[in-house]
């Protein structure tokens, strides 16, 4: 007897974050490039951009980014983080990769095969 194939899981909003985890990092780096950020302002900004992140998850992300040298705390006990030169390099790398991805997707969208798929409702 053949095993039944696993049914595909539906794509829910909570699963899409796992597909593109770096988008939160890019948003944080971008916000920190504009001005020093704190935990609360970042949560509000991310939530306003459709990226809901728990307080504990955001705290872990900020601490990891600080350990990586991308962000620097304004001082002991200060909730503000600012972008470091290494963080600026990371942000520029993300920007370049996103630009390349957009160019590839635009080229694919213009291909005859993709137009055929789009016309078939896929």
N, C-alpha and C positions, 0 to 999 in steps of 0.2 A: 504494500500500500504506500502510495506517495504521500509525503507530508504536505499538508496544506500550506501554501505560501502565506507569509505574514501580511496582514492588511496594512496598507500605509496609514500612518497616523495623520490626523488632520493637522493643518498648520494653524496654530493659534497664536495670538499676539505674544504670549509668554514664551513661545518657542523661537520667535524670530530674533530675539536678543542673542540667543546662542549662535545664530548663523553669522552675525556681524558684531562680535563683541568689541571690536576696535573702534566702532563709531562713538561709543561713550568716551573713550580715551581721546579721540580727535576733538570731540565737543569740549571736553575739559581743557585740553591744551589750547584750543582756540579761545575759550573764555579767559584763561589765565594769560594769554598773549595780549588781550585787550586791557585787563586790569587785574590786580590781585583778587583772588576769589576765596570764598569761605564755603563751608559745608552747606549751609542753609541756602545761600544764593545759588550754588550749583544745583542743588536738588530742585529748586524752583525753576531754574533755567532749563534743566534737562526734562523736567515734567512738562514744561511749556512747549518743548520741541518734540513731545511724544515719546520720550524715553523715561519711563518710570523706573526709578532705582531706589532700593531700600536704603535707609540710613546706614546700616551696617555694611552693605555692599559698597556704597560710595566711600565710606571710611576706608575699607580695605583697598579700593582702587587708588585713593589719594595717597595712602601710606606706601603702596607698591610703587606708584609713580615718583614719590619722594625718594624711596630707596634706589630707584633706577637713575636718580639724578635729574629727572625731568621737571620736577617741582621743588620749590624750596619754601619751607615754613618761614613766616616773618619773624619768628622767635619762639622761645619756649613758652608754651601756653597760649600762643596766638593761633587763632583759627584761620588766618589768612595764608594762602599759598600763592606764590608767584612763579612765573615761567623762568627756567634757567636756560643758559645757552644750549645745553644738551637737549632740553625740552623743545627749544626752538628748532633744532635740527630734526628731532623726531616729528614735529608738526609739519615741517617742510617735506619730509619724506612721505608722510601720510598724504599730504596735498598732491604730491607728484604721482603717487600710486593711484589716488582717486581720479586724477585727471586722465591718466592712462586708461583706467577702467571705463570711464565715461566715453573716451574716444573709441575703445573697442566695442562697447555696447551700441554706440551710434553707428559704427560701421556695420555691425551685425543687423541692426534695425533696418538698414538700407538695402541689405542683401535680398535677392529674389526669394530665397528659401524662407527667410524670416517673414517677409511680407505675406507669403502663402500661408504660413502658420498663423499669423495674426488675422488673416481673412477667414480662416477656419474656426476662429474663436479660441485659439490656444494661446 
